Amino acid sequence: MESKELAKQAVISLDKHKAEDIRIISIRDLTVIADYFVIANGTSSTQVKALADYVETEMGERGVTPLRIEGYPSANWVLIDYGSVIVHIFYKETRAFYDLERLWKDGQQIELSTFLGARQ
């Protein structure tokens, strides 16, 4: 699956399951580690784990499995690595502390409506 489509599917899953403040950053021109970061947060560690579970399950239904998952036991920051797309699901306070959007500010911020269409 193409990286833009992978990112789109992750965004759709996160949006459908009530993730907060979903952001997409294109980093392909900045690094070789991935093409996109998808960043979102949950309001509790339980929701963070549930969001990660939903993304993994729904991507799996499309035949896509992650290369690795980090941070699931603590559920402060769950990273799901799909190679060209890295999904970051944070607990709200942890997201504010690490502030990936600031660290990757040179990346291209992509409007959520690009992936969700007229729903936003």
Biopython code that builds the backbone (N, CA, C, O; Angstrom):
import numpy as np
from Bio.PDB.StructureBuilder import StructureBuilder

atoms = [
    (1, "MET", "N", (0.846, -1.176, 0.000)),
    (1, "MET", "CA", (0.000, 0.000, 0.000)),
    (1, "MET", "C", (0.896, 1.246, 0.000)),
    (1, "MET", "O", (1.879, 1.305, 0.739)),
    (2, "GLU", "N", (0.563, 2.217, -0.810)),
    (2, "GLU", "CA", (1.311, 3.467, -0.911)),
    (2, "GLU", "C", (1.268, 4.227, 0.425)),
    (2, "GLU", "O", (0.297, 4.124, 1.174)),
    (3, "SER", "N", (2.325, 4.983, 0.710)),
    (3, "SER", "CA", (2.425, 5.648, 2.010)),
    (3, "SER", "C", (1.283, 6.631, 2.263)),
    (3, "SER", "O", (0.803, 6.723, 3.393)),
    (4, "LYS", "N", (0.839, 7.360, 1.252)),
    (4, "LYS", "CA", (-0.274, 8.298, 1.453)),
    (4, "LYS", "C", (-1.546, 7.550, 1.823)),
    (4, "LYS", "O", (-2.313, 8.010, 2.669)),
    (5, "GLU", "N", (-1.773, 6.414, 1.201)),
    (5, "GLU", "CA", (-2.958, 5.606, 1.518)),
    (5, "GLU", "C", (-2.847, 5.011, 2.926)),
    (5, "GLU", "O", (-3.841, 4.937, 3.648)),
    (6, "LEU", "N", (-1.646, 4.588, 3.314)),
    (6, "LEU", "CA", (-1.433, 4.098, 4.678)),
    (6, "LEU", "C", (-1.769, 5.185, 5.698)),
    (6, "LEU", "O", (-2.479, 4.937, 6.672)),
    (7, "ALA", "N", (-1.260, 6.369, 5.467)),
    (7, "ALA", "CA", (-1.516, 7.488, 6.369)),
    (7, "ALA", "C", (-3.017, 7.781, 6.420)),
    (7, "ALA", "O", (-3.578, 8.013, 7.491)),
    (8, "LYS", "N", (-3.651, 7.767, 5.261)),
    (8, "LYS", "CA", (-5.091, 8.038, 5.199)),
    (8, "LYS", "C", (-5.872, 7.022, 6.024)),
    (8, "LYS", "O", (-6.771, 7.398, 6.776)),
    (9, "GLN", "N", (-5.545, 5.756, 5.893)),
    (9, "GLN", "CA", (-6.262, 4.726, 6.639)),
    (9, "GLN", "C", (-6.059, 4.880, 8.143)),
    (9, "GLN", "O", (-6.992, 4.672, 8.919)),
    (10, "ALA", "N", (-4.857, 5.241, 8.555)),
    (10, "ALA", "CA", (-4.605, 5.474, 9.982)),
    (10, "ALA", "C", (-5.428, 6.661, 10.480)),
    (10, "ALA", "O", (-6.021, 6.602, 11.557)),
    (11, "VAL", "N", (-5.461, 7.730, 9.700)),
    (11, "VAL", "CA", (-6.227, 8.926, 10.075)),
    (11, "VAL", "C", (-7.712, 8.596, 10.170)),
    (11, "VAL", "O", (-8.378, 9.014, 11.117)),
    (12, "ILE", "N", (-8.228, 7.863, 9.214)),
    (12, "ILE", "CA", (-9.651, 7.495, 9.234)),
    (12, "ILE", "C", (-9.972, 6.685, 10.490)),
    (12, "ILE", "O", (-10.983, 6.932, 11.146)),
    (13, "SER", "N", (-9.118, 5.723, 10.824)),
    (13, "SER", "CA", (-9.333, 4.909, 12.014)),
    (13, "SER", "C", (-9.308, 5.769, 13.278)),
    (13, "SER", "O", (-10.186, 5.654, 14.132)),
    (14, "LEU", "N", (-8.303, 6.625, 13.389)),
    (14, "LEU", "CA", (-8.196, 7.481, 14.577)),
    (14, "LEU", "C", (-9.400, 8.410, 14.693)),
    (14, "LEU", "O", (-9.940, 8.595, 15.784)),
    (15, "ASP", "N", (-9.816, 8.986, 13.587)),
    (15, "ASP", "CA", (-10.962, 9.894, 13.601)),
    (15, "ASP", "C", (-12.241, 9.153, 13.992)),
    (15, "ASP", "O", (-13.034, 9.639, 14.797)),
    (16, "LYS", "N", (-12.423, 7.986, 13.416)),
    (16, "LYS", "CA", (-13.628, 7.193, 13.678)),
    (16, "LYS", "C", (-13.740, 6.818, 15.161)),
    (16, "LYS", "O", (-14.842, 6.699, 15.696)),
    (17, "HIS", "N", (-12.606, 6.637, 15.806)),
    (17, "HIS", "CA", (-12.602, 6.188, 17.197)),
    (17, "HIS", "C", (-12.320, 7.323, 18.181)),
    (17, "HIS", "O", (-11.894, 7.088, 19.312)),
    (18, "LYS", "N", (-12.560, 8.541, 17.738)),
    (18, "LYS", "CA", (-12.576, 9.726, 18.603)),
    (18, "LYS", "C", (-11.217, 10.152, 19.153)),
    (18, "LYS", "O", (-11.128, 10.664, 20.269)),
    (19, "ALA", "N", (-10.158, 9.941, 18.370)),
    (19, "ALA", "CA", (-8.856, 10.498, 18.752)),
    (19, "ALA", "C", (-8.957, 12.015, 18.692)),
    (19, "ALA", "O", (-9.736, 12.564, 17.913)),
    (20, "GLU", "N", (-8.170, 12.682, 19.514)),
    (20, "GLU", "CA", (-8.173, 14.142, 19.540)),
    (20, "GLU", "C", (-6.983, 14.700, 18.772)),
    (20, "GLU", "O", (-5.921, 14.081, 18.706)),
    (21, "ASP", "N", (-7.179, 15.874, 18.197)),
    (21, "ASP", "CA", (-6.116, 16.684, 17.599)),
    (21, "ASP", "C", (-5.220, 15.880, 16.655)),
    (21, "ASP", "O", (-4.006, 15.809, 16.845)),
    (22, "ILE", "N", (-5.829, 15.285, 15.650)),
    (22, "ILE", "CA", (-5.081, 14.477, 14.681)),
    (22, "ILE", "C", (-4.307, 15.410, 13.755)),
    (22, "ILE", "O", (-4.859, 16.361, 13.203)),
    (23, "ARG", "N", (-3.023, 15.119, 13.598)),
    (23, "ARG", "CA", (-2.164, 15.897, 12.701)),
    (23, "ARG", "C", (-1.419, 14.952, 11.777)),
    (23, "ARG", "O", (-1.072, 13.831, 12.150)),
    (24, "ILE", "N", (-1.181, 15.430, 10.562)),
    (24, "ILE", "CA", (-0.385, 14.683, 9.586)),
    (24, "ILE", "C", (0.761, 15.580, 9.157)),
    (24, "ILE", "O", (0.556, 16.729, 8.765)),
    (25, "ILE", "N", (1.977, 15.038, 9.237)),
    (25, "ILE", "CA", (3.155, 15.786, 8.813)),
    (25, "ILE", "C", (3.901, 14.963, 7.769)),
    (25, "ILE", "O", (4.290, 13.824, 8.025)),
    (26, "SER", "N", (4.094, 15.548, 6.595)),
    (26, "SER", "CA", (4.905, 14.911, 5.573)),
    (26, "SER", "C", (6.364, 15.226, 5.879)),
    (26, "SER", "O", (6.769, 16.388, 5.919)),
    (27, "ILE", "N", (7.143, 14.175, 6.094)),
    (27, "ILE", "CA", (8.558, 14.357, 6.439)),
    (27, "ILE", "C", (9.479, 13.757, 5.380)),
    (27, "ILE", "O", (10.689, 13.657, 5.586)),
    (28, "ARG", "N", (8.908, 13.365, 4.259)),
    (28, "ARG", "CA", (9.700, 12.664, 3.238)),
    (28, "ARG", "C", (10.870, 13.488, 2.705)),
    (28, "ARG", "O", (11.884, 12.922, 2.299)),
    (29, "ASP", "N", (10.744, 14.816, 2.701)),
    (29, "ASP", "CA", (11.831, 15.666, 2.210)),
    (29, "ASP", "C", (12.873, 15.971, 3.284)),
    (29, "ASP", "O", (13.890, 16.606, 3.005)),
    (30, "LEU", "N", (12.615, 15.516, 4.520)),
    (30, "LEU", "CA", (13.508, 15.829, 5.634)),
    (30, "LEU", "C", (14.337, 14.641, 6.118)),
    (30, "LEU", "O", (15.419, 14.824, 6.677)),
    (31, "THR", "N", (13.839, 13.441, 5.909)),
    (31, "THR", "CA", (14.479, 12.266, 6.492)),
    (31, "THR", "C", (14.132, 11.015, 5.694)),
    (31, "THR", "O", (13.189, 11.008, 4.902)),
    (32, "VAL", "N", (14.897, 9.973, 5.910)),
    (32, "VAL", "CA", (14.618, 8.701, 5.249)),
    (32, "VAL", "C", (13.835, 7.750, 6.155)),
    (32, "VAL", "O", (13.496, 6.644, 5.735)),
    (33, "ILE", "N", (13.542, 8.163, 7.392)),
    (33, "ILE", "CA", (12.889, 7.234, 8.322)),
    (33, "ILE", "C", (11.436, 6.949, 7.966)),
    (33, "ILE", "O", (10.926, 5.874, 8.282)),
    (34, "ALA", "N", (10.760, 7.893, 7.312)),
    (34, "ALA", "CA", (9.358, 7.702, 6.939)),
    (34, "ALA", "C", (8.932, 8.814, 5.992)),
    (34, "ALA", "O", (9.644, 9.801, 5.808)),
    (35, "ASP", "N", (7.761, 8.637, 5.398)),
    (35, "ASP", "CA", (7.174, 9.688, 4.567)),
    (35, "ASP", "C", (6.216, 10.566, 5.372)),
    (35, "ASP", "O", (6.128, 11.774, 5.155)),
    (36, "TYR", "N", (5.499, 9.930, 6.308)),
    (36, "TYR", "CA", (4.505, 10.658, 7.092)),
    (36, "TYR", "C", (4.576, 10.287, 8.570)),
    (36, "TYR", "O", (4.873, 9.150, 8.936)),
    (37, "PHE", "N", (4.295, 11.278, 9.398)),
    (37, "PHE", "CA", (3.954, 11.069, 10.797)),
    (37, "PHE", "C", (2.462, 11.352, 10.909)),
    (37, "PHE", "O", (1.977, 12.365, 10.404)),
    (38, "VAL", "N", (1.750, 10.473, 11.559)),
    (38, "VAL", "CA", (0.366, 10.730, 11.948)),
    (38, "VAL", "C", (0.392, 10.824, 13.461)),
    (38, "VAL", "O", (0.828, 9.893, 14.138)),
    (39, "ILE", "N", (-0.073, 11.943, 13.995)),
    (39, "ILE", "CA", (0.005, 12.212, 15.425)),
    (39, "ILE", "C", (-1.402, 12.482, 15.953)),
    (39, "ILE", "O", (-2.170, 13.235, 15.354)),
    (40, "ALA", "N", (-1.725, 11.858, 17.080)),
    (40, "ALA", "CA", (-3.033, 12.071, 17.699)),
    (40, "ALA", "C", (-2.887, 11.835, 19.196)),
    (40, "ALA", "O", (-1.859, 11.344, 19.663)),
    (41, "ASN", "N", (-3.922, 12.190, 19.935)),
    (41, "ASN", "CA", (-3.889, 11.867, 21.351)),
    (41, "ASN", "C", (-5.236, 11.369, 21.841)),
    (41, "ASN", "O", (-6.290, 11.627, 21.260)),
    (42, "GLY", "N", (-5.137, 10.640, 22.945)),
    (42, "GLY", "CA", (-6.313, 10.172, 23.666)),
    (42, "GLY", "C", (-6.380, 10.878, 25.002)),
    (42, "GLY", "O", (-5.423, 11.529, 25.423)),
    (43, "THR", "N", (-7.505, 10.749, 25.660)),
    (43, "THR", "CA", (-7.717, 11.456, 26.920)),
    (43, "THR", "C", (-7.356, 10.627, 28.152)),
    (43, "THR", "O", (-7.375, 11.131, 29.274)),
    (44, "SER", "N", (-7.031, 9.363, 27.936)),
    (44, "SER", "CA", (-6.638, 8.484, 29.047)),
    (44, "SER", "C", (-5.728, 7.397, 28.494)),
    (44, "SER", "O", (-5.662, 7.182, 27.284)),
    (45, "SER", "N", (-5.031, 6.719, 29.389)),
    (45, "SER", "CA", (-4.164, 5.630, 28.925)),
    (45, "SER", "C", (-5.003, 4.509, 28.319)),
    (45, "SER", "O", (-4.557, 3.832, 27.392)),
    (46, "THR", "N", (-6.195, 4.312, 28.829)),
    (46, "THR", "CA", (-7.091, 3.299, 28.263)),
    (46, "THR", "C", (-7.460, 3.656, 26.829)),
    (46, "THR", "O", (-7.460, 2.790, 25.953)),
    (47, "GLN", "N", (-7.774, 4.920, 26.584)),
    (47, "GLN", "CA", (-8.120, 5.329, 25.223)),
    (47, "GLN", "C", (-6.913, 5.256, 24.298)),
    (47, "GLN", "O", (-7.050, 4.878, 23.134)),
    (48, "VAL", "N", (-5.732, 5.612, 24.797)),
    (48, "VAL", "CA", (-4.519, 5.522, 23.979)),
    (48, "VAL", "C", (-4.317, 4.081, 23.506)),
    (48, "VAL", "O", (-4.051, 3.843, 22.328)),
    (49, "LYS", "N", (-4.444, 3.123, 24.424)),
    (49, "LYS", "CA", (-4.302, 1.713, 24.050)),
    (49, "LYS", "C", (-5.390, 1.291, 23.068)),
    (49, "LYS", "O", (-5.116, 0.587, 22.097)),
    (50, "ALA", "N", (-6.617, 1.720, 23.321)),
    (50, "ALA", "CA", (-7.724, 1.357, 22.436)),
    (50, "ALA", "C", (-7.505, 1.920, 21.034)),
    (50, "ALA", "O", (-7.738, 1.225, 20.045)),
    (51, "LEU", "N", (-7.060, 3.169, 20.940)),
    (51, "LEU", "CA", (-6.790, 3.762, 19.628)),
    (51, "LEU", "C", (-5.708, 2.975, 18.889)),
    (51, "LEU", "O", (-5.829, 2.710, 17.694)),
    (52, "ALA", "N", (-4.654, 2.608, 19.609)),
    (52, "ALA", "CA", (-3.584, 1.811, 19.001)),
    (52, "ALA", "C", (-4.123, 0.462, 18.528)),
    (52, "ALA", "O", (-3.771, -0.007, 17.445)),
    (53, "ASP", "N", (-4.974, -0.158, 19.339)),
    (53, "ASP", "CA", (-5.571, -1.439, 18.959)),
    (53, "ASP", "C", (-6.425, -1.299, 17.695)),
    (53, "ASP", "O", (-6.349, -2.128, 16.788)),
    (54, "TYR", "N", (-7.238, -0.236, 17.649)),
    (54, "TYR", "CA", (-8.090, -0.018, 16.483)),
    (54, "TYR", "C", (-7.261, 0.179, 15.217)),
    (54, "TYR", "O", (-7.550, -0.421, 14.182)),
    (55, "VAL", "N", (-6.237, 1.013, 15.302)),
    (55, "VAL", "CA", (-5.397, 1.256, 14.126)),
    (55, "VAL", "C", (-4.756, -0.055, 13.670)),
    (55, "VAL", "O", (-4.797, -0.389, 12.486)),
    (56, "GLU", "N", (-4.169, -0.790, 14.601)),
    (56, "GLU", "CA", (-3.501, -2.033, 14.237)),
    (56, "GLU", "C", (-4.486, -3.047, 13.628)),
    (56, "GLU", "O", (-4.173, -3.697, 12.630)),
    (57, "THR", "N", (-5.654, -3.173, 14.222)),
    (57, "THR", "CA", (-6.657, -4.118, 13.726)),
    (57, "THR", "C", (-7.164, -3.722, 12.344)),
    (57, "THR", "O", (-7.240, -4.554, 11.439)),
    (58, "GLU", "N", (-7.509, -2.444, 12.187)),
    (58, "GLU", "CA", (-8.075, -2.006, 10.919)),
    (58, "GLU", "C", (-7.044, -2.008, 9.792)),
    (58, "GLU", "O", (-7.391, -2.269, 8.640)),
    (59, "MET", "N", (-5.805, -1.725, 10.104)),
    (59, "MET", "CA", (-4.756, -1.841, 9.088)),
    (59, "MET", "C", (-4.524, -3.320, 8.756)),
    (59, "MET", "O", (-4.312, -3.677, 7.597)),
    (60, "GLY", "N", (-4.567, -4.170, 9.779)),
    (60, "GLY", "CA", (-4.409, -5.599, 9.567)),
    (60, "GLY", "C", (-5.475, -6.172, 8.653)),
    (60, "GLY", "O", (-5.204, -7.073, 7.860)),
    (61, "GLU", "N", (-6.701, -5.643, 8.765)),
    (61, "GLU", "CA", (-7.784, -6.083, 7.883)),
    (61, "GLU", "C", (-7.493, -5.742, 6.426)),
    (61, "GLU", "O", (-8.076, -6.335, 5.519)),
    (62, "ARG", "N", (-6.599, -4.796, 6.201)),
    (62, "ARG", "CA", (-6.192, -4.421, 4.837)),
    (62, "ARG", "C", (-4.885, -5.104, 4.452)),
    (62, "ARG", "O", (-4.296, -4.790, 3.418)),
    (63, "GLY", "N", (-4.435, -6.036, 5.282)),
    (63, "GLY", "CA", (-3.237, -6.795, 4.980)),
    (63, "GLY", "C", (-1.939, -6.094, 5.345)),
    (63, "GLY", "O", (-0.868, -6.482, 4.879)),
    (64, "VAL", "N", (-2.031, -5.054, 6.185)),
    (64, "VAL", "CA", (-0.840, -4.296, 6.569)),
    (64, "VAL", "C", (-0.539, -4.545, 8.041)),
    (64, "VAL", "O", (-1.381, -4.314, 8.909)),
    (65, "THR", "N", (0.668, -5.018, 8.308)),
    (65, "THR", "CA", (1.073, -5.240, 9.695)),
    (65, "THR", "C", (2.230, -4.306, 10.044)),
    (65, "THR", "O", (3.063, -3.997, 9.193)),
    (66, "PRO", "N", (2.276, -3.865, 11.280)),
    (66, "PRO", "CA", (3.354, -2.950, 11.662)),
    (66, "PRO", "C", (4.697, -3.660, 11.743)),
    (66, "PRO", "O", (4.779, -4.852, 12.037)),
    (67, "LEU", "N", (5.743, -2.891, 11.474)),
    (67, "LEU", "CA", (7.096, -3.419, 11.644)),
    (67, "LEU", "C", (7.415, -3.577, 13.120)),
    (67, "LEU", "O", (8.105, -4.511, 13.529)),
    (68, "ARG", "N", (6.891, -2.632, 13.922)),
    (68, "ARG", "CA", (7.049, -2.720, 15.380)),
    (68, "ARG", "C", (6.071, -1.765, 16.049)),
    (68, "ARG", "O", (5.570, -0.813, 15.451)),
    (69, "ILE", "N", (5.828, -2.067, 17.310)),
    (69, "ILE", "CA", (4.987, -1.209, 18.149)),
    (69, "ILE", "C", (5.775, -0.943, 19.423)),
    (69, "ILE", "O", (6.285, -1.869, 20.054)),
    (70, "GLU", "N", (5.867, 0.321, 19.791)),
    (70, "GLU", "CA", (6.612, 0.710, 20.991)),
    (70, "GLU", "C", (5.681, 1.442, 21.955)),
    (70, "GLU", "O", (4.773, 2.154, 21.526)),
    (71, "GLY", "N", (5.906, 1.267, 23.250)),
    (71, "GLY", "CA", (5.223, 2.051, 24.262)),
    (71, "GLY", "C", (3.848, 1.583, 24.670)),
    (71, "GLY", "O", (3.181, 2.256, 25.455)),
    (72, "TYR", "N", (3.403, 0.450, 24.161)),
    (72, "TYR", "CA", (2.047, 0.002, 24.460)),
    (72, "TYR", "C", (1.807, -0.254, 25.953)),
    (72, "TYR", "O", (0.762, 0.147, 26.465)),
    (73, "PRO", "N", (2.727, -0.903, 26.668)),
    (73, "PRO", "CA", (2.448, -1.189, 28.085)),
    (73, "PRO", "C", (2.196, 0.058, 28.941)),
    (73, "PRO", "O", (1.331, 0.038, 29.817)),
    (74, "SER", "N", (2.936, 1.129, 28.699)),
    (74, "SER", "CA", (2.753, 2.326, 29.528)),
    (74, "SER", "C", (1.622, 3.208, 29.008)),
    (74, "SER", "O", (0.998, 3.935, 29.781)),
    (75, "ALA", "N", (1.356, 3.147, 27.707)),
    (75, "ALA", "CA", (0.271, 3.888, 27.047)),
    (75, "ALA", "C", (0.373, 5.398, 27.236)),
    (75, "ALA", "O", (-0.643, 6.092, 27.202)),
    (76, "ASN", "N", (1.580, 5.914, 27.433)),
    (76, "ASN", "CA", (1.781, 7.361, 27.416)),
    (76, "ASN", "C", (2.063, 7.842, 26.000)),
    (76, "ASN", "O", (1.670, 8.941, 25.609)),
    (77, "TRP", "N", (2.752, 6.998, 25.241)),
    (77, "TRP", "CA", (3.095, 7.303, 23.859)),
    (77, "TRP", "C", (3.253, 5.971, 23.141)),
    (77, "TRP", "O", (4.236, 5.259, 23.348)),
    (78, "VAL", "N", (2.294, 5.639, 22.307)),
    (78, "VAL", "CA", (2.371, 4.407, 21.537)),
    (78, "VAL", "C", (2.784, 4.774, 20.121)),
    (78, "VAL", "O", (2.149, 5.603, 19.469)),
    (79, "LEU", "N", (3.844, 4.153, 19.662)),
    (79, "LEU", "CA", (4.356, 4.375, 18.318)),
    (79, "LEU", "C", (4.088, 3.104, 17.518)),
    (79, "LEU", "O", (4.482, 2.012, 17.928)),
    (80, "ILE", "N", (3.423, 3.248, 16.384)),
    (80, "ILE", "CA", (3.161, 2.115, 15.494)),
    (80, "ILE", "C", (3.883, 2.413, 14.188)),
    (80, "ILE", "O", (3.530, 3.349, 13.470)),
    (81, "ASP", "N", (4.886, 1.615, 13.890)),
    (81, "ASP", "CA", (5.755, 1.841, 12.734)),
    (81, "ASP", "C", (5.318, 0.972, 11.565)),
    (81, "ASP", "O", (5.408, -0.255, 11.612)),
    (82, "TYR", "N", (4.841, 1.636, 10.510)),
    (82, "TYR", "CA", (4.457, 0.942, 9.282)),
    (82, "TYR", "C", (5.478, 1.179, 8.172)),
    (82, "TYR", "O", (5.154, 1.035, 6.993)),
    (83, "GLY", "N", (6.686, 1.535, 8.532)),
    (83, "GLY", "CA", (7.730, 1.780, 7.541)),
    (83, "GLY", "C", (7.659, 3.192, 7.011)),
    (83, "GLY", "O", (8.344, 4.082, 7.515)),
    (84, "SER", "N", (6.845, 3.407, 6.006)),
    (84, "SER", "CA", (6.745, 4.740, 5.410)),
    (84, "SER", "C", (5.819, 5.673, 6.183)),
    (84, "SER", "O", (5.786, 6.876, 5.926)),
    (85, "VAL", "N", (5.068, 5.112, 7.129)),
    (85, "VAL", "CA", (4.169, 5.898, 7.974)),
    (85, "VAL", "C", (4.386, 5.487, 9.420)),
    (85, "VAL", "O", (4.376, 4.301, 9.751)),
    (86, "ILE", "N", (4.581, 6.478, 10.273)),
    (86, "ILE", "CA", (4.718, 6.209, 11.696)),
    (86, "ILE", "C", (3.565, 6.908, 12.413)),
    (86, "ILE", "O", (3.393, 8.123, 12.311)),
    (87, "VAL", "N", (2.786, 6.118, 13.137)),
    (87, "VAL", "CA", (1.639, 6.627, 13.868)),
    (87, "VAL", "C", (2.049, 6.813, 15.327)),
    (87, "VAL", "O", (2.537, 5.883, 15.970)),
    (88, "HIS", "N", (1.844, 8.030, 15.841)),
    (88, "HIS", "CA", (2.149, 8.372, 17.232)),
    (88, "HIS", "C", (0.832, 8.657, 17.936)),
    (88, "HIS", "O", (0.100, 9.569, 17.550)),
    (89, "ILE", "N", (0.532, 7.878, 18.966)),
    (89, "ILE", "CA", (-0.685, 8.107, 19.741)),
    (89, "ILE", "C", (-0.250, 8.412, 21.174)),
    (89, "ILE", "O", (0.351, 7.575, 21.848)),
    (90, "PHE", "N", (-0.560, 9.609, 21.618)),
    (90, "PHE", "CA", (-0.098, 10.111, 22.899)),
    (90, "PHE", "C", (-1.215, 10.234, 23.921)),
    (90, "PHE", "O", (-2.386, 10.397, 23.579)),
    (91, "TYR", "N", (-0.820, 10.152, 25.179)),
    (91, "TYR", "CA", (-1.635, 10.672, 26.266)),
    (91, "TYR", "C", (-1.439, 12.186, 26.187)),
    (91, "TYR", "O", (-0.329, 12.649, 25.926)),
    (92, "LYS", "N", (-2.487, 12.950, 26.405)),
    (92, "LYS", "CA", (-2.484, 14.389, 26.128)),
    (92, "LYS", "C", (-1.280, 15.125, 26.737)),
    (92, "LYS", "O", (-0.624, 15.901, 26.042)),
    (93, "GLU", "N", (-0.988, 14.899, 27.994)),
    (93, "GLU", "CA", (0.112, 15.601, 28.655)),
    (93, "GLU", "C", (1.470, 15.179, 28.095)),
    (93, "GLU", "O", (2.383, 16.000, 28.004)),
    (94, "THR", "N", (1.606, 13.936, 27.727)),
    (94, "THR", "CA", (2.859, 13.450, 27.143)),
    (94, "THR", "C", (3.085, 14.094, 25.779)),
    (94, "THR", "O", (4.213, 14.444, 25.431)),
    (95, "ARG", "N", (2.025, 14.248, 25.018)),
    (95, "ARG", "CA", (2.142, 14.907, 23.718)),
    (95, "ARG", "C", (2.626, 16.340, 23.878)),
    (95, "ARG", "O", (3.494, 16.792, 23.131)),
    (96, "ALA", "N", (2.078, 17.043, 24.832)),
    (96, "ALA", "CA", (2.487, 18.434, 25.063)),
    (96, "ALA", "C", (3.961, 18.493, 25.467)),
    (96, "ALA", "O", (4.672, 19.412, 25.061)),
    (97, "PHE", "N", (4.424, 17.536, 26.253)),
    (97, "PHE", "CA", (5.816, 17.520, 26.707)),
    (97, "PHE", "C", (6.778, 17.297, 25.543)),
    (97, "PHE", "O", (7.766, 18.020, 25.420)),
    (98, "TYR", "N", (6.511, 16.318, 24.695)),
    (98, "TYR", "CA", (7.428, 15.997, 23.598)),
    (98, "TYR", "C", (7.264, 16.904, 22.390)),
    (98, "TYR", "O", (8.236, 17.146, 21.674)),
    (99, "ASP", "N", (6.077, 17.407, 22.145)),
    (99, "ASP", "CA", (5.800, 18.412, 21.119)),
    (99, "ASP", "C", (6.457, 18.075, 19.768)),
    (99, "ASP", "O", (7.259, 18.849, 19.245)),
    (100, "LEU", "N", (6.103, 16.914, 19.223)),
    (100, "LEU", "CA", (6.675, 16.488, 17.939)),
    (100, "LEU", "C", (6.385, 17.474, 16.817)),
    (100, "LEU", "O", (7.190, 17.629, 15.899)),
    (101, "GLU", "N", (5.243, 18.139, 16.890)),
    (101, "GLU", "CA", (4.910, 19.106, 15.855)),
    (101, "GLU", "C", (5.950, 20.223, 15.788)),
    (101, "GLU", "O", (6.279, 20.701, 14.702)),
    (102, "ARG", "N", (6.461, 20.632, 16.926)),
    (102, "ARG", "CA", (7.507, 21.656, 16.947)),
    (102, "ARG", "C", (8.830, 21.074, 16.450)),
    (102, "ARG", "O", (9.545, 21.721, 15.684)),
    (103, "LEU", "N", (9.151, 19.881, 16.873)),
    (103, "LEU", "CA", (10.410, 19.251, 16.459)),
    (103, "LEU", "C", (10.464, 19.012, 14.947)),
    (103, "LEU", "O", (11.534, 19.071, 14.342)),
    (104, "TRP", "N", (9.315, 18.745, 14.349)),
    (104, "TRP", "CA", (9.228, 18.462, 12.917)),
    (104, "TRP", "C", (8.534, 19.597, 12.178)),
    (104, "TRP", "O", (7.858, 19.364, 11.177)),
    (105, "LYS", "N", (8.695, 20.814, 12.659)),
    (105, "LYS", "CA", (8.010, 21.978, 12.077)),
    (105, "LYS", "C", (8.436, 22.248, 10.625)),
    (105, "LYS", "O", (7.709, 22.913, 9.887)),
    (106, "ASP", "N", (9.587, 21.749, 10.216)),
    (106, "ASP", "CA", (10.023, 21.929, 8.838)),
    (106, "ASP", "C", (9.305, 20.982, 7.869)),
    (106, "ASP", "O", (9.399, 21.137, 6.652)),
    (107, "GLY", "N", (8.592, 20.005, 8.423)),
    (107, "GLY", "CA", (7.799, 19.115, 7.588)),
    (107, "GLY", "C", (6.551, 19.830, 7.104)),
    (107, "GLY", "O", (6.162, 20.868, 7.640)),
    (108, "GLN", "N", (5.936, 19.262, 6.094)),
    (108, "GLN", "CA", (4.722, 19.854, 5.533)),
    (108, "GLN", "C", (3.509, 19.397, 6.339)),
    (108, "GLN", "O", (3.190, 18.209, 6.376)),
    (109, "GLN", "N", (2.839, 20.347, 6.980)),
    (109, "GLN", "CA", (1.608, 20.060, 7.714)),
    (109, "GLN", "C", (0.492, 19.839, 6.688)),
    (109, "GLN", "O", (0.236, 20.705, 5.851)),
    (110, "ILE", "N", (-0.152, 18.713, 6.751)),
    (110, "ILE", "CA", (-1.204, 18.385, 5.785)),
    (110, "ILE", "C", (-2.557, 18.551, 6.467)),
    (110, "ILE", "O", (-2.772, 18.078, 7.583)),
    (111, "GLU", "N", (-3.449, 19.224, 5.779)),
    (111, "GLU", "CA", (-4.793, 19.445, 6.314)),
    (111, "GLU", "C", (-5.509, 18.110, 6.507)),
    (111, "GLU", "O", (-5.454, 17.233, 5.645)),
    (112, "LEU", "N", (-6.165, 17.972, 7.625)),
    (112, "LEU", "CA", (-6.910, 16.758, 7.928)),
    (112, "LEU", "C", (-7.977, 16.494, 6.875)),
    (112, "LEU", "O", (-8.247, 15.342, 6.537)),
    (113, "SER", "N", (-8.578, 17.548, 6.360)),
    (113, "SER", "CA", (-9.633, 17.396, 5.347)),
    (113, "SER", "C", (-9.121, 16.726, 4.078)),
    (113, "SER", "O", (-9.906, 16.147, 3.328)),
    (114, "THR", "N", (-7.808, 16.799, 3.828)),
    (114, "THR", "CA", (-7.217, 16.124, 2.670)),
    (114, "THR", "C", (-7.440, 14.617, 2.755)),
    (114, "THR", "O", (-7.649, 13.955, 1.738)),
    (115, "PHE", "N", (-7.394, 14.080, 3.971)),
    (115, "PHE", "CA", (-7.568, 12.643, 4.168)),
    (115, "PHE", "C", (-8.983, 12.255, 4.531)),
    (115, "PHE", "O", (-9.400, 11.125, 4.278)),
    (116, "LEU", "N", (-9.730, 13.174, 5.122)),
    (116, "LEU", "CA", (-11.085, 12.828, 5.568)),
    (116, "LEU", "C", (-12.167, 13.374, 4.654)),
    (116, "LEU", "O", (-13.345, 13.075, 4.849)),
    (117, "GLY", "N", (-11.797, 14.158, 3.676)),
    (117, "GLY", "CA", (-12.773, 14.708, 2.736)),
    (117, "GLY", "C", (-13.682, 15.720, 3.406)),
    (117, "GLY", "O", (-13.248, 16.475, 4.276)),
    (118, "ALA", "N", (-14.902, 15.735, 3.013)),
    (118, "ALA", "CA", (-15.864, 16.748, 3.465)),
    (118, "ALA", "C", (-16.351, 16.511, 4.884)),
    (118, "ALA", "O", (-17.114, 17.325, 5.404)),
    (119, "ARG", "N", (-15.937, 15.422, 5.532)),
    (119, "ARG", "CA", (-16.427, 15.136, 6.886)),
    (119, "ARG", "C", (-15.932, 16.161, 7.885)),
    (119, "ARG", "O", (-16.574, 16.370, 8.914)),
    (120, "GLN", "N", (-14.799, 16.813, 7.609)),
    (120, "GLN", "CA", (-14.242, 17.779, 8.570)),
    (120, "GLN", "C", (-14.747, 19.151, 8.344)),
    (120, "GLN", "O", (-14.374, 20.074, 9.068)),
]
sb = StructureBuilder()
sb.init_structure("model")
sb.init_model(0)
sb.init_chain("A")
sb.init_seg("    ")
for serial, (resi, resn, name, xyz) in enumerate(atoms, 1):
    if name == "N":
        sb.init_residue(resn, " ", resi, " ")
    sb.init_atom(name, np.array(xyz, "f"), 0.0, 1.0, " ", f" {name:<3s}", serial, name[0])
structure = sb.get_structure()
